[in-house]
């Protein structure tokens, strides 16, 4: 079944948690070691768990998968427990809770504080820098995939392909600086502890049918809300592909911190909104003047290393239009895409 043919959450879950043969092979090479996902109850965590479980099933491997989170949403806790995941409920910034967690050879760090960060500097640096250092000290002998962000990249020309991993960072605002601090904390502990290896995974916007830039824009078009062109371009990658890159990054963990972008192709906002409008049969309304630069990432390293993505941009656009026009449910987690200042 194509993504654009999906009309219900059951089929969407199955689609988003179906691993490629490449991921099955990659997970198989990891053996059966335990995996703990810190902060894994959010938008991507449950489907990442599903991908690991399905890859393990294909490899006939039994692995203990654990998730530690505050679980502010009881449904997230219930869903993960129904999947057979061992859940630990608590605040990772509390040292006693963190130290009570079991060791694991594989760690996925998904915690972060984004929206509201510019209004609470203390919490921003506590959650995005101090806690990562605490986690790095806790998991001294683990391979850790650190979820990070392309947010600290400088804006680059729209037609330039985006910022590669070796571009000099240019953080804007508290959130941008705290992302750099997060990466630095893990790079510090990896150098301190001989048994620790890390990969830093810089994600741009992941696209899903229950949240994301595309469904946000599709809803704006249907509601006849003007779409700003001040942020003139965006990368498009499906959440399934984004989760696969994250899990495959365990292959590349090292002492220095292997850095990889997960982003997808660059699309001009005007072009993708017009494409959405055509599928929706609604003429979009635009606002503002297109800028010459945008927050974009070049993910050619990920594609060279792990292979081409499964989900094409046009399929993502068509799927978002079909989902929204058919009244598909929405998680109510707006991306706030389109802000020229990305300081949050």
C-alpha positions in Angstrom: 0.0 0.0 0.0 1.2 3.5 -0.9 1.4 6.2 1.8 -1.1 8.3 -0.2 -3.6 5.5 -0.1 -3.7 5.2 3.7 -6.9 6.5 5.4 -6.7 5.1 8.9 -4.3 5.1 11.8 -3.9 1.3 11.9 -2.6 1.2 8.4 -0.5 4.2 9.0 1.2 2.5 12.0 1.9 -0.6 10.0 3.4 1.5 7.2 5.6 3.7 9.5 7.0 0.7 11.4 7.8 -1.6 8.4 11.6 -1.8 8.2 13.6 -1.9 4.9 15.9 -4.9 4.3 18.7 -2.5 4.9 17.5 -1.7 8.4 16.8 -5.4 9.1 20.5 -6.1 8.2 21.7 -3.2 10.2 19.7 -4.1 13.4 20.8 -7.8 12.9 24.4 -6.8 13.1 23.8 -5.3 16.5 23.0 -8.7 18.0 20.5 -9.0 20.8 21.8 -6.3 23.2 19.2 -4.3 25.2 18.2 -0.9 24.0 16.9 2.0 26.1 15.3 5.0 24.6 15.5 8.1 26.8 12.6 10.5 26.2 11.1 8.0 23.7 7.4 8.7 24.3 7.2 11.6 21.9 6.3 12.0 18.3 8.9 9.6 16.9 9.7 7.3 19.8 6.8 4.8 19.5 7.3 4.2 15.8 11.1 3.9 16.3 10.3 1.1 18.8 8.0 -0.5 16.3 10.8 -0.5 13.6 13.2 -2.1 16.0 10.7 -4.8 17.0 9.8 -5.6 13.4 13.5 -5.7 12.4 14.2 -8.0 15.4 11.3 -10.3 14.4 12.7 -10.5 10.8 16.0 -11.5 12.3 14.4 -13.9 14.9 16.1 -12.0 17.7 14.6 -11.3 21.1 15.7 -7.9 22.5 14.6 -6.1 25.7 13.5 -2.6 24.6 13.1 0.0 27.3 11.7 3.6 27.3 12.4 6.1 30.1 10.2 9.2 30.1 8.0 11.4 32.2 5.0 10.0 30.2 3.0 13.2 30.6 0.5 11.5 28.3 -0.9 8.3 29.8 -1.9 7.0 26.4 1.8 7.0 25.3 2.6 4.8 28.3 -0.3 2.5 27.6 0.7 2.2 24.0 4.3 1.3 24.7 3.4 -1.2 27.4 0.9 -2.8 25.0 3.9 -3.3 22.6 5.7 -5.2 25.3 8.2 -2.4 26.1 9.6 -2.0 29.6 8.7 1.5 30.7 10.3 3.6 33.4 8.4 6.7 34.4 10.3 9.6 35.9 12.3 12.8 35.3 15.7 12.2 33.7 17.0 15.4 35.2 16.6 13.8 38.6 19.9 12.0 39.3 18.3 9.4 41.5 15.9 8.4 38.7 18.6 8.4 36.1 20.9 6.3 38.2 18.1 3.8 38.9 17.8 2.9 35.2 19.4 -0.3 33.9 22.5 -0.2 31.7 22.2 -1.1 28.1 24.7 -1.4 25.2 22.5 0.7 22.9 21.0 4.1 23.9 18.8 6.4 21.9 18.7 9.9 23.4 15.5 11.7 22.2 15.0 14.2 25.0 14.8 17.9 24.3 13.2 21.2 25.2 12.3 23.3 22.2 9.0 25.3 22.3 9.2 27.9 25.1 13.0 27.6 25.3 13.6 31.3 24.6 11.4 32.2 27.7 13.2 29.9 30.1 16.9 30.0 29.8 17.6 27.9 32.9 15.4 25.0 31.8 16.7 25.2 28.2 20.3 24.6 29.3 19.4 22.2 32.1 17.4 19.9 29.7 19.5 20.4 26.6 23.0 20.5 28.1 23.2 19.4 31.7 21.0 16.3 31.4 22.9 15.1 28.3 26.1 15.3 30.3 24.5 13.3 33.2 23.3 10.7 30.7 26.7 10.5 29.1 28.2 9.8 32.6 25.6 7.2 33.3 26.0 5.2 30.1 29.8 5.1 30.0 30.0 1.8 28.1 27.2 2.3 25.5 26.8 3.3 21.9 24.6 6.3 21.9 22.6 7.9 19.1 22.0 11.5 20.1 18.9 13.1 18.5 20.0 16.7 17.6 18.8 19.3 15.2 19.8 21.2 12.1 18.5 24.4 13.9 22.0 25.8 14.6 23.0 25.7 11.0 23.3 29.1 9.2 20.6 30.0 6.6 22.0 29.0 3.2 21.0 30.0 -0.4 17.7 28.3 -1.5 19.4 26.8 -4.5 22.6 25.8 -2.7 21.5 22.4 -1.4 21.7 23.2 2.3 24.3 23.0 5.0 26.5 19.9 5.2 27.7 18.5 8.5 31.1 20.3 8.3 29.5 23.8 7.9 30.4 26.2 10.8 27.4 26.4 13.1 25.7 29.7 13.6 23.2 29.3 16.5 20.4 31.8 16.9 18.7 32.3 20.3 18.7 30.1 23.4 17.4 27.0 21.6 20.1 27.0 19.0 22.9 27.5 21.6 21.5 24.8 23.8 21.5 22.3 20.9 25.2 23.0 20.4 25.6 22.5 24.2 23.8 19.1 24.0 26.2 17.9 21.3 29.2 19.2 23.2 28.1 17.4 26.4 28.0 14.0 24.7 31.2 14.7 22.8 32.9 15.4 26.1 31.7 12.2 27.8 32.6 10.1 24.7 36.2 11.4 25.0 36.2 10.8 28.8 35.0 7.2 28.8 36.9 4.5 26.7 33.8 2.3 26.4 31.4 5.0 25.0 30.8 5.8 21.4 28.3 8.2 19.9 26.6 9.4 16.8 25.0 12.8 16.5 21.9 12.8 14.4 20.8 16.2 13.1 17.2 16.0 12.1 15.3 18.6 10.1 11.5 18.4 10.0 10.2 14.8 9.8 6.9 14.4 7.9 4.0 12.3 9.2 0.3 12.3 8.4 -0.7 13.2 12.0 1.7 16.1 12.3 4.4 17.9 10.3 5.0 20.8 7.9 3.0 19.2 5.0 -0.2 18.6 7.0 0.1 22.0 8.7 0.3 23.6 5.2 -2.5 21.5 3.8 -4.8 22.5 6.7 -3.9 26.2 6.1 -4.7 25.9 2.4 -8.1 24.3 3.1 -8.9 26.9 5.7 -7.8 29.6 3.3 -5.2 30.9 5.6 -2.3 32.8 3.9 1.0 30.8 3.7 4.1 32.9 4.4 6.9 32.8 1.9 9.4 34.4 4.2 10.9 30.9 4.8 11.1 30.1 1.1 12.2 26.4 1.2 12.2 23.3 3.3 13.6 19.8 3.4 11.1 16.9 3.1 11.8 13.5 4.8 9.2 11.0 6.0 9.3 10.0 9.7 9.8 6.4 8.6 13.0 7.3 6.7 14.1 9.6 9.5 13.8 6.9 12.1 15.7 4.4 9.8 18.6 6.8 9.5 18.7 7.2 13.3 18.8 3.5 13.9 21.3 2.8 11.2 23.6 5.4 12.8 24.5 2.9 15.5 26.8 1.4 12.8 28.8 4.6 12.7 29.1 5.5 16.4 32.7 6.5 17.3 34.7 8.3 19.9 34.6 11.7 18.2 30.9 11.6 17.5 29.9 10.8 13.9 27.6 13.5 12.7 24.9 13.0 10.1 22.0 15.1 8.7 18.6 13.5 8.1 16.7 16.0 6.0 15.4 14.9 2.5 15.3 16.9 -0.7 14.9 20.7 -0.7 11.6 22.0 -1.9 10.6 25.6 -2.5 7.6 26.4 -0.3 5.7 28.0 -3.2 6.1 24.9 -5.3 5.1 22.4 -2.7 2.1 24.5 -1.6 0.9 24.8 -5.2 1.3 21.0 -5.5 -0.7 20.5 -2.2 -3.3 23.0 -3.6 -3.7 21.0 -6.8 -4.3 17.8 -4.9 -6.8 19.6 -2.6 -8.4 21.4 -5.5 -8.0 24.7 -3.6 -6.1 27.7 -4.7 -3.6 28.7 -2.0 -3.1 32.2 -0.7 0.4 33.4 -0.3 1.8 36.2 1.9 5.1 38.0 2.0 8.1 38.1 -0.3 10.3 35.0 -0.9 13.6 35.2 0.8 16.9 34.1 -0.8 18.0 31.9 2.1 16.5 29.3 4.3 17.3 26.8 7.1 18.2 23.8 5.0 20.4 20.8 5.4 22.4 18.7 2.9 21.9 15.0 3.7 24.1 13.5 0.9 26.3 11.8 3.6 23.3 9.9 4.9 22.2 8.8 1.4 25.7 7.8 0.5 26.1 5.8 3.7 22.7 4.2 4.0 21.1 4.4 0.6 18.2 6.2 -0.9 15.0 7.0 1.1 11.8 4.9 0.6 9.3 7.8 0.5 9.5 10.3 -2.3 8.7 13.9 -1.8 5.7 13.8 -4.2 4.3 10.8 -2.4 4.6 12.7 0.9 2.8 15.7 -0.5 0.0 13.7 -2.1 -0.4 11.7 1.1 -0.7 14.8 3.3 -3.3 16.3 1.0 -5.4 13.1 0.9 -5.1 12.6 4.7 -6.2 16.2 5.5 -9.0 16.3 2.8 -10.4 13.0 4.2 -10.5 14.3 7.8 -7.5 12.3 9.1 -6.8 12.9 12.8 -4.1 15.3 13.9 -1.9 15.2 17.0 -2.3 19.0 17.6 1.5 19.5 17.7 2.1 22.4 15.2 5.6 22.6 13.7 5.6 26.5 13.7 7.3 26.2 10.4 7.7 29.5 8.5 9.2 31.5 11.3 12.2 33.4 9.9 13.8 33.6 13.3 14.3 30.1 14.6 15.0 31.0 18.2 11.8 29.5 19.8 
